[in-house]
């Protein structure tokens, strides 16, 4: 029931901007700790071992802050509801939808506005993107974040309550900050990147399955092609997980996603997913958001079934 309530609350309300301004966000707090560990430990030799140490410190702090609190909540009436409210801050259904929809609206006004908007949600160089590139970047971000911003945190919330979702987000945040193949982080971020890969093995594939299932409820989408494309194209990605949701979105919508992109002025030749249309625009972002909403509805339904089964002791 905790996971179901958290999912509903976050989808409807999100994380209030007033709280962000006043106290920040839990992921921001994690980010500050990771940045501090990076500054203090990512020096000298033995950087891989130091990165393991940094990850262990991050996980220990997260566990110490959440495990006793979760146990205390479970000992009081409606403590599970308080846990759901807290856990909802680590889901990203509403914020993801709003951020991607803002790109569609901005791109409909002008290419320059679209580039500025997409720059808030992707790491590639927005100034190198044409209209189709902006649209593809937004849809690719939507696909990947459906997995690591919604399905994966929910998965670990169901398995481990508030500590489960918090530990997952700590690892995922560490991967996004230090899990890069740069000279500075190749060794130091190795542990964070490998653990994030491991934690996302099941959620990424569940996301592809949910997207394929959601395509049954979206006019013009192709459920069979979504799953077939995920099976055939996901392995093209360097990551063992990121290709699954991206390929599923591409197949479901008849798009071609991925391909070469520029980071810090350097063009990186990445694989493409799907065999459909690559010349995308604002309306195509909206189509992807429709599929995303259907996937969220399906996720909610599955979570309700799981919650009922647990409640009845099945």
N, C-alpha and C positions, 0 to 999 in steps of 0.2 A: 504493500500500500504506500510505503514511503516513496518508492520510485514513481509510482503512478501519479501521486499528488505533486511531486516535484516537476514531473514532465508537464502536467497541466498548468501549474502556476507559472513556470518559466515561459511557456508558449504564449500565455495570455498577457503576462506582466513584464517579463524580462527582468533585468537587473536595473533598478531605478538610477537614472542619471544623477539624481540628488545624492545618492549614496556614493557614487563614483567620485563626485566632487568633494564629498565630505570625508570619506574614509578610504576611498579607492576600491579596488576589486580584489578578490582572493588571488586571481591569476597575477595581478600586479604585485601583490605581496610576495608571491612565489618568485616572480621575476626579479625583484630586488635582492632576494636571498641568493638566487642563482648568479646574478651579476656580481654580487659581493664575493661569492666563492670563486668565480672566474677571475676576478681581480687579484685575489689573495693566493689562490692555489695554482693557477695556470702560469707557472713560472718555472724556470730551470729545467732540469731533466726529469725523467720518469713521469711525463705528463699523463700517460694513460692511467697509471696508478693513482695519480693525483685526481684525475677525473672520476675514477671509481670512488675515491674518498669523498669528493664533492657530492656525488650522487647519493651516497650513503647518508651523508649529513642532511641533505635535502629531504630524503625519505624519512629519516629519524625525526626531524623537526616536524614534518607533516603528520607523522603517526602520533607523536607526543601531544600535538595540539588537537587531534581529532578522535583518537581512540577512547581516551577517558571521557571526553565530552559526550560521545555517542553512547557509551555505556550508561552514563548518568541520565541521559535523556530517555533511554529505554526503561528506566526504573520509575518514571513518573507518568501520570495520565496524559495522554496525547503528546507524549514526548516524540513519538514517531512523526507527528505533524510538524513539530519544530525542526526535527532533523530534515524533513522534506523541504522546508523553507530554506534552510541553510544549503542543502545539496542543490537546490534549483539554481543557485548562483554559479554553479560549475557546468551548467548546460548552456547551449548557445543557439537554440532554435530561433528565437525572436531576433536577437542581434544579428545573426547570420542573414536571415531574411531581409531585415531592414538595410543592411549594408549592401547586399547584392541588388536590391530594388533601387537603392540610391544610385548605383552605377547605371542601371537601365534608364532611369529618369534623366540623369546627367547626360548620358550619351545621346538621348533623344533630342537634347537641346543643342549640343555641339560636341565635336570630337575632343576639344581641349578640356571641357568640363568632365567628359567621360574618363579621360586620362587621369585627371586629378582624383576623381572618385575611386577608380579602380586601384590607384596607388595606395589607398588606405587598406586594401585587403590582399594585395599580392606583393611579392618581393622583387619581381622583374621590373625592368625599366619601363615606366608607363609612356615616356615620350617617344619610345621606339614603336609604339603600337598604332596601327590604323584602326578604323571602326571595328572591323571583324576581329582584330587582335584584342581590343578592349572587351568585346562581347565574349570571346572565347576565354579570356583570362577570368572574367567574372564567373562564368559557368564552371570552369575548372576549379576555382576556389570554392564555389558552392558545393560541387561534388565531393571534393576532398574533405571539406569541413563538415559535411553531413556525416561522415564517418568519425573524424576525430573530435568534432565539436558537439555531436549529438549521440550517435549510436554507441560509440566506445565509452564515453562517460556514463551513459545510461546502463550499459552492460555491467560496468564495474560498480555502479550504484546498486543494482539488483544483487550482485554477488557479495558486496562487502559494505553496503550502507554508506554513510558519510565518509568513513576512512577510505573505503574502496575508491570512491569517485575522486576524493582529494589526492590520494596517492597516484592515481592515473593522471590527473591533470598536472601534478608536479613533474612526472616523467615527461609528459607531452610538452610541457612548457620548457623544460630543460632541453629537450631535443630541438625545439624551435629556436632556442637561443644559442646553444653551443654544439648542436649536433651537425655541424656543417663540415664539409670536406675542404676547409681552408687551412692554410699553414698554421694558424693559431689554434684551431679547434679540432683538427683531424684526430689527434691523439687524446686531447683532453675531453672531447665530447663523445668519444667512442662508446663508452658505457651507456650514456644517455640515449644515443642513437640506437644501439643494439637492443636495449630494454624496451624502448618505444616500439621498435619493429616487432618484438615478441608480444607485447601487450595488444598490439593492433591486428595480429594475425586473424583472430576470429571476428572481431568487429568489422574489419574492412570487407570481409566476405559476406557477413550478414548484411552490411549496407548495400552491397551489390544485389543481394537477393531481395531486400526490401524495395530497392529502386525498380527491379524487374517486376515485382508484385504490384507496386504502385502504378506501373505503366498500364495495367489492366483498367484502371479507373481514369485515365487521362486520354481524352480524344486525340487520335492521331499518333499516340505513342505505341511502341512496339515491345511488348514484354519478352517475347521469345528472342528478339534480336538483342535486347538489353543483356540478357543472361549469356547468350552466345558470344557477344562481343567481350563481355567480362572474361569469359573462359579463354577466348583466343588472344585477346590483346593485353590483359592485365600483366602478363609476364614480360611484356616489353619494357616496363618501367624498371628503373634501377632499384626502387623500393619494392619490397615484397608485398606491400599493402596499398600504396597510393594509386596504383593503376586500376584496382578493382572498382571503386565508386566512379572514377572518371570514365572508364570504359563502359560501365553500365549506363551512365547518363548519355554518353555519346550514342550507344546503340539504341536506347529507348527513344531518343528524340530525332534520330537520323542525322546526327551531326558528326563532324570530324573535329576532335579536340586534340590538345597537345601540339607537338611539333616544335621547331626551333624558337628560342626566345632569348632575350638579352638580359644579362645581369651585370650591373656595374660596367656597362659598355662592352662586355664580352658576350658574343653570341654562342649559346649552348645548343647543340643539335640534339633535341629530345624526340622520342618516338611519338607517333600519332596514334590516336585511339578512334576506332570507328571508320567506316568507309563512306560517310555521308557528306553533307554540305559543310564547307568550312567558312563560307562567306556569311557570317552571322551579324546580327544587329540587335537593337534594343528589344524588338518583339521576341526574339529568340531567347533573350535572358528571361523575359516574362514567362515563356513556355517552360523553361527550366525551373522557374520558381513554382509554376503550377505542379510540375512533377515532384518537386521538393515538398510542397504542401501535402500531396497525396502520400508521399513516403512518410511524412510525419503522422498523418492520420493512421496509416497502417501500423507504424511503430507504436502509437498510442493503443490501438486495438490489441496488438500482441502483448504489450505490457499489462493491459487490463486482464487478459487471459492468464498471464503468469501470476499476477497479483491474486486473482481469484483462486488459482490452483494452490498457491502458498497459503492463503488464508484458510482454505478448506483442508489443508494438510495433505494434499495429493502429491 
